[in-house]
Amino acid sequence: MKELNFKVTAVAIMMAIGAISITFTSCQKDNAIIDNDNSINHPSHSEINLTSIKRTRNQQELDYMNFAKSLSIVDNNSEVRNFLISEALKELNGDYEILYSMIKNHTFSDGEDFETKIIDNSEGTLTSDNLINYPLLSINMPVNIDMAESVTPFVVYTVEHDEELMYGFTNNQQSFSISGIEEPNNPYWVVRDNERYNEDGTLVDGLEEAIALGKINADNPYADMKNTRAGRGQGDKEILWSFKVPNLKAIESWGDGCPEIKVTAVRSANGGGVEKTWQLAQYKRKVYGYASWLKEGTNVCNWKVANQGPVIVYNIIEDDGGGTTSNSVTVPGQNGGPSTTVAVAGKSRDKQMGTQSVWNTDYFQKYNLGFFGFYNQNVY
């Protein structure tokens, strides 16, 4: 499988350098988090002229940038910061994310609600009328949340996915850039769209069950197969036993939080079709690559060649949300016949990770597919 490359938003800025003015100045090391975090550019980080950014970025990115800057001010208030940390720790969607619409009306001891604090510290750039346009606007702390009470987090923002470089603000509103690939050593709030909620505030289909399963299995080892014989008997249970991602940062920027993986089993019989779909969602990024994702295996089907065909194709995507669309999965033909193309439901920002064909005559084995590994086996 061809290795994925992350999108680099900095390229767009570099291409536009002839038309705009971008200034880089040396910033003093005003906070220990910059000195100690190897992810931030050293010995100084880039100070980006915000006027230039306003002329080159779309309205959503501009609003998220201003929201992040205002949050970097508001978060200096310990009451606000402790409230945000407590909300993130609820893990309502299985990750340390807070949907802005759910907390904007929370009132603090000074009588102000959260939205008022954000707007009042935005230097006139944000209003309730434009914030309401972003129902998926969220605040996330994907890494190092256990340090957030002792180290004041900085704030980064993104409207893209899997960015190699992200921008943000320190707690005294100096702007900086940080790697989106290498996980930082300190806590950061990330302002971005939420991938796990629908616009009405409900969880995406299948995610609630996937989150519960992830919590059950978070500390379990990567399960070994029980059987290694070749071939299946008619009607044997086909089990997807466990699922693992050995290199998390290869498929998801740390700023995007925990990935959401969707696995679809496509049968080859009767013109092909979707046999079963799983939504997999781990709830802690640190243990993502070490956890068994399926509790004691998940039954794909009772495999009969007449019903499922001689081959089942597993299609794996990393779900990044977006509008409804479909992916095409090619299923080998039966008895040397022509292959079949099957449409599998997806979203417009999905990353297609690849497919794996499993034949009825194969050994029960471990498969490695790009950045993924999974076991299949029969259970008696």
N, C-alpha and C positions, 0 to 999 in steps of 0.2 A: 504494500500500500504506500502510495506517495505521501511523504511527510507533509503535514499542513504547515502553512506559513501564516503568521498573524498579520492582520492589517496594521499598517503604520500610518496613523493620522498625521504624523509629523511631515510626511512626504508632501501632503497637500499644502502645508505651510511653506515648505522649502520651494515648491513650484511657484508659489505666489510671491516670492520674496522680491521680485522685480517690481511688483505693483503696490506693495505695502511696506510699511516700516516696522520691523521687529527689532527691538533693542534687547541686548543682553548685558546685564550689569552684575557685578559681584555683590553678593549679599553677605552681610556679616553673619556669623554663626550665633544666632540669637537664642537658640534652644538646643538642649542636649540631644533631642531626638534627631536633629539633622547631623550632628557630629557622630552619633553612634549608629546611624542607619546606613549600611553599605549600599542600599538600593538607590539612595539619592545622589545626584551628581556631586562629585568632590573635585577640588576643595571648595568650590562654590557651586550653587545651583543656578539655573537659568531664571532670570527675572524677565517675564514676558509682558510687553506693552499691551495692556488690556484694550486700549483704543484700537490698535491694529487687529486684535482678535475680533472685536465687534464687527469689523468690516469684512471678515472672511468666514465667519461661522454662522450657521443657521440659527433661527430664533430659539429653538429648543436648547441647543448647546449654550447659547448666550444666557438663557434663563437658568439653566443648570449651573453654569459657571457662577452667576450672581447668587444663586441659592447656596452654593458651596462656600462662597466668600462670606455670606451672611451667617451661615452655620458656624464657620470658624470663629466668628465673634461671639455668637450666642452660646457656643459650647464652652466658653471660658467660665460661664456661670456654672458652679458645681451642682446646683439643683437641677439645671437643665441637663447637664451631662449625665448625672446619676439617673435621671428619668429615662434618657435615651438608652443607657446601658441596660437598665431593668427591662425596658420594652424589647430590646434586641435579644436578651437572654430568655424571653418567653418562647422564642423559636416558633412563632405561630405558623410559619410556612416551612419549617424544617431547617431554616438557615437563620443567621443573625441579622435578619432584615426587618425594617419597619416601614410599612406603607404609610406615606405622609398623610394621606386622607384619613387614616385611622387615629392620628395623634394631633392633628393640627388644632383641634379645639381644646386640648388639655390645658387647664389653667394652673398657673404656678402661684406661689405664696404672695407674689407682688400684684396679683390680680390680672396679669397679662396671660393670654393664651399663646401657644407655640407659634401659630401663624402670625400673630401680631409682632412677636419678637423677630421673626424672620423678615417680615416686610419692613419693620422700623429700622433694621440694621442693613438694609439693602441699598441705601443711598438713593432711594427713589426708583430703583430698577425693577422691583417686583410689586405686584398687586394681587389681591385675591382673584381678580378677573383673569389674569394670565396663568396663575398657578392652577386654577381649576381645569385648565386645558391638559394637564398631565396626570391622569388618574393612576398611572403606574409609577409615578415619582416615588422613590424610596431612599432610605438611608440604611446603609448596610455596614457592618464591621466584619468582613469575611475572615480576618486573621487577627490573632493576638488580643482578643477581647478580654482575656484574663488580666491584661496589663492596663486596661483603659481607665481604671480608677486611680492608678498611681502615675500614669504618664498621660498628659493632655494630648488627645489624638489630633492629628492634622486632618484636613479634609481634601479629598480628590473627587473629581467628577468625570463622567463619561456618558456619551449618548451612543457610542459605538460599542462593539463587542470585541473582546480579545485584542485590546490595544497594546502595542509594545511600549508605548509611552503615554503616561497620563499626567495631567496637570492638576495642581491644587493650591491650597493656601495654608500657611502656618497659623498658629493661634494668635499671631500679631499681624495677620493678613498679608504677609509676603508670599508671592507666588513662587512655585517651584515645579520641577518635573521629576517624575519617578518612574522606574521600570514597571511595566504592567506584567512582566513575565516572571521575574524573580521575586518571590515573596519577601516583603520587608520584615525587619526585626521588631518593628514597633506597631502600635495600633493606628489605624486610619479609618475614618468614616468615608464611605464611598457613596456619592450621590449619583443615582442612575435609575434607569427603568427596571422594574421588577419583572423577572421571568416566570415567577411561580403563581402570580395572581392574574385573574381576568380583570378587565376594567371595572367590573361591578364589585370587586373586592372578594370574590370567591376564588378558591384554589382551582387551578387548572385540572382537567379531568385526570383521574388516576393518581394524582400527586399525594392526596391525603393517605391513601393506603401505602404508597411508596415511602413516605416519610416515616410512617409507623414501622414499616419493615426495616428501614435503615437504622432506626433507634434500637430495634431488637438485636440487630446483627453488628452493631458498631464495634464491639469488642471481640467478636468471634474471629477465629483464624480463617484463612482462605481454605475452604474445605477440600479434602482430597476425595477422589472418586472411590466408590466401593466396588465397582465391577469393571472388568477390562476385556470381556469377551467380545468377539466380533459378531455383528449382525443382531437383528431384533427378531423376536417371534411375532407372529401376527397378533395385534392387539396389545403388545407390550406398552407400558407407560414410557413415554419419552420425556426425560427430565433434563431441564436446564439447571445444573446443580449449583454453580456459583460463578460470580462475575467480578472481575477486578480490573482496575486501571492502574498500571504500574508507574505511569508518568503523567500525573495530573496536569502539570503546567504546559504540557504539549498540546492539550486540547482546550484549555480554559484559562484565561487571565485571572489572577488572584482577585482583581477588582470585580469580577463577575460572580464571585462567591462560589458555592458548590454547584457543579454541573448537574444537569438533568439529562439522563440518558434514557432513550426510548429504544426498546428491542422489539422487533416484529418478526414473528415466524410466518413464513409464506409457504404454503403447500404447493405441490406440483400437479396433483390430480385434478381432473375435471376442469381443465382450463386454467388452473391456478387460482389462488385466493389467499386472503389473510386468515391464518389459523388462530393466532393469538398475539396480543400486544401487551408489553409491560412498560410501565413508567418507573424508572429507578431513580431514587434521589437520596443520596447520603446526607446526613445532617451535621457532620463535622468535617471540614476540609482536611484537617490534619490526619484523620484516619481513613480518608477516602480510598487511598491506594492499598490499604491493608485489610479491608473488611470484606467479609463474605456478603454479597448483596442479595442472596436468595436464601431464605430460611429453610433448611433441609430440602432444598430443591423445589422447583416449580413445575407442575405438570403441563407440558406443552400439548400433549394429546395421547390417546391410546392409538399408537401408530399401526394403521392398516394400509397396505399399499393401495388397495382399492379406494380408500377414502382420502389419504394424504399424499399418495404417490410414492415413488422410490426415493425422493429427495425433498428435504425441507431446507429452505434458505433463510438464514437469520440476517435481517437488515438492522444495522445499528446506526443511530444518529445521536448527535449532541443537540439537545433542544434549546434553541435560543429565542423561541417565541416568534412573534410577527403574525402576519395574516395567514389565513388558511390556504394551504396549497397541497401538492402531492409529489411524492417521489416515485420513480419507476424502478422496480426490482425485476431483474431478469431471472427466470426459473428454467433450468435445463429441461428439455423435452423428455418424454417417456419413451423407452425402447428406441432410442436414436431419433426420435421425432423432433420437430422444430421446437425451439425455446418459446417461452411465453413471457410476456411483460405484464406485471401486476402493479397497479397503482396503490401506493401506501400513503395514507394521510400524513401530512406534516405541516410545518410552519415555514414562512418565507425566509427566516434567518437560520433555519436548521443547518448544521454541518453534517454532511453525509460522511460517515466514518468507514463504511465498507460493508460487504456482505460475506457470509460464510455458508457454503453448501455442506450439508450433512446428509449422507446417503444411508439408506436403510441397512446396507451391508457393512457399514463402517464399524470399526472398533469404537467403544465408548472412550472418549479421549478428551484431552485439553486442546483447545484451539487458540491460537494467537492471531489476532486480527488488528494490525496497526498498533494502536495504543491500548488495546483491550486484550484480555484473556478470559475464556470461559470454559467450563467443563460441561459435557453432556454425558449422561449415563442412563442405564435402565435400573429401575428399582423393582424388586420382586415382592 
